[in-house]
Amino acid sequence: MAEKDELTAVGQEQAADIELIKRRLDMLDHRLDNIDSVVSVVAERVMKQPITFGITCPHCGKNIEVAILGIEKPTR
Protein backbone atom coordinates (compact mmCIF):
# COMPACT_ATOMS: atom_id res chain seq x y z
CA MET A 1 0.00 0.00 0.00
CA ALA A 2 2.85 2.38 0.87
CA GLU A 3 4.54 1.64 -2.48
CA LYS A 4 1.36 2.54 -4.36
CA ASP A 5 1.14 5.87 -2.53
CA GLU A 6 4.80 6.58 -3.33
CA LEU A 7 4.24 5.74 -7.01
CA THR A 8 1.20 8.02 -7.10
CA ALA A 9 3.20 10.85 -5.50
CA VAL A 10 6.05 10.33 -7.96
CA GLY A 11 3.60 10.30 -10.88
CA GLN A 12 1.98 13.53 -9.72
CA GLU A 13 5.38 15.15 -9.31
CA GLN A 14 6.40 14.11 -12.81
CA ALA A 15 3.10 15.40 -14.22
CA ALA A 16 3.73 18.76 -12.52
CA ASP A 17 7.26 18.85 -13.95
CA ILE A 18 5.94 18.07 -17.44
CA GLU A 19 3.36 20.86 -17.17
CA LEU A 20 6.09 23.30 -16.09
CA ILE A 21 8.23 22.29 -19.07
CA LYS A 22 5.25 22.72 -21.42
CA ARG A 23 4.57 26.23 -20.06
CA ARG A 24 8.21 27.20 -20.42
CA LEU A 25 8.34 25.89 -23.99
CA ASP A 26 5.20 27.86 -24.82
CA MET A 27 6.75 31.02 -23.36
CA LEU A 28 9.94 30.43 -25.35
CA ASP A 29 7.92 29.88 -28.52
CA HIS A 30 6.03 33.13 -27.92
CA ARG A 31 9.27 35.05 -27.32
CA LEU A 32 10.84 33.63 -30.47
CA ASP A 33 7.76 34.68 -32.47
CA ASN A 34 8.09 38.20 -31.08
CA ILE A 35 11.81 38.33 -31.92
CA ASP A 36 11.07 37.10 -35.45
CA SER A 37 8.45 39.82 -35.90
CA VAL A 38 10.81 42.55 -34.70
CA VAL A 39 13.67 41.36 -36.90
CA SER A 40 11.39 41.21 -39.94
CA VAL A 41 10.12 44.75 -39.38
CA VAL A 42 13.65 46.08 -38.90
CA ALA A 43 14.87 44.31 -42.05
CA GLU A 44 12.01 45.77 -44.09
CA ARG A 45 12.67 49.25 -42.75
CA VAL A 46 16.41 49.02 -43.39
CA MET A 47 15.81 48.13 -46.99
CA LYS A 48 13.81 51.34 -47.40
CA GLN A 49 15.84 53.84 -45.36
CA PRO A 50 18.78 54.02 -42.96
CA ILE A 51 18.10 53.20 -39.33
CA THR A 52 20.10 54.19 -36.26
CA PHE A 53 19.55 52.98 -32.74
CA GLY A 54 21.38 53.50 -29.47
CA ILE A 55 22.12 50.96 -26.77
CA THR A 56 23.48 51.53 -23.29
CA CYS A 57 25.86 48.82 -22.13
CA PRO A 58 24.46 47.26 -18.93
CA HIS A 59 27.98 46.55 -17.62
CA CYS A 60 29.95 49.74 -18.25
CA GLY A 61 27.15 52.24 -18.94
CA LYS A 62 28.65 53.46 -22.25
CA ASN A 63 26.30 54.50 -25.04
CA ILE A 64 26.68 52.54 -28.26
CA GLU A 65 25.17 53.80 -31.50
CA VAL A 66 24.50 51.35 -34.31
CA ALA A 67 23.69 52.51 -37.84
CA ILE A 68 22.39 50.12 -40.48
CA LEU A 69 22.19 51.11 -44.12
CA GLY A 70 20.51 49.27 -46.96
CA ILE A 71 19.66 49.85 -50.59
CA GLU A 72 16.31 48.80 -51.92
CA LYS A 73 16.55 47.63 -55.50
CA PRO A 74 14.02 49.25 -57.81
CA THR A 75 11.31 46.94 -59.05
CA ARG A 76 10.26 46.87 -62.69
ChimeraX attribute file (.defattr): number of C-alpha atoms within 10 A of each C-alpha:
attribute: neighborCount
match mode: 1-to-1
recipient: residues
	/A:1	5
	/A:2	7
	/A:3	8
	/A:4	9
	/A:5	10
	/A:6	11
	/A:7	11
	/A:8	12
	/A:9	12
	/A:10	12
	/A:11	12
	/A:12	12
	/A:13	12
	/A:14	12
	/A:15	12
	/A:16	12
	/A:17	12
	/A:18	12
	/A:19	12
	/A:20	12
	/A:21	12
	/A:22	12
	/A:23	12
	/A:24	12
	/A:25	12
	/A:26	12
	/A:27	12
	/A:28	12
	/A:29	12
	/A:30	12
	/A:31	12
	/A:32	12
	/A:33	12
	/A:34	12
	/A:35	12
	/A:36	12
	/A:37	12
	/A:38	12
	/A:39	12
	/A:40	12
	/A:41	11
	/A:42	14
	/A:43	14
	/A:44	13
	/A:45	15
	/A:46	18
	/A:47	15
	/A:48	14
	/A:49	12
	/A:50	12
	/A:51	15
	/A:52	10
	/A:53	9
	/A:54	10
	/A:55	11
	/A:56	11
	/A:57	10
	/A:58	8
	/A:59	6
	/A:60	7
	/A:61	9
	/A:62	10
	/A:63	11
	/A:64	10
	/A:65	10
	/A:66	10
	/A:67	10
	/A:68	13
	/A:69	12
	/A:70	14
	/A:71	10
	/A:72	11
	/A:73	8
	/A:74	5
	/A:75	4
	/A:76	3
